[in-house]
């Protein structure tokens, strides 16, 4: 587990300028380096005020840890520079790949869940950690097609964490979405995940696509009741910090604060019962 207390929120440019005049402040922020490394000057002062006033973690989008391409060491060095500049100790990414032939797709694509891929990712994790001089945290990603696999998702994730030494960012919404799309029990997944590896957790929204009959992890909708219930179930087993991601259709900060307070109340209720 990482050294964070309370609940967090993803920092977005949509409400950055409203933070200072708002009465609401999360306990900590999560920022996406790719969105802030080359920010317009108008945002820089407000961004620095936010991240230096609260503990902050970084959550990347384009590391492509499961890619067949060689690691983009120049990009990883840029990440390290960003983390150092803003005194960010913790850096998480996705257990997926996004680059093909050294071109970035900016899509989180699924990796084959195989023993060979476990070894590939474990080696890549060590290479990244040597550069950033920090432990890497990997998130369970959503997927809509299943590439060739020889094990269940939960077993694959557990083996990656064990072999690589990485910690896990447990996305509760992603567990819910994948469980519906791929017909497994979300609570059983939570029961079987290696809880000692979970550093922190994500909450987010999704929608149902009628054309494909799939739940789509959009980060653009309010969190649904099923995901709230799964969070409650998860917190009874895993005492880790939790935060809200909202990347699309980002509402005003005061509306996000309502969801945040609901999450905070669930966390407090579970922890007071323990």
Buried (B, 14 or more C-beta within 10 A) or exposed (E): BBEBEBBBBBBBBBBBEEBEEEEBBBBBBBBBBBBBEEEEEEBEEBBEEBBEEBBBBBBBBBBBBBBEBEBBEEBBEBBBEBBEEBEBBBBBBBBBBBBBEEEBEEEBBBBBBBEEBBBBBBEBBEBBBEBBEBBBBBBBBBBBEEEEBEBBBBBBBBBBBEBBBBBBBBBBBBBBBBBBBBEBEBBEBBEBBEBEBBBBBBBBBBBEEEEEEBBBBBBBBBBBEBBBBBBBBBBEBBEBBBBBBBBEEBBEBEEBBEBBEBBBEBBEEBEEEE
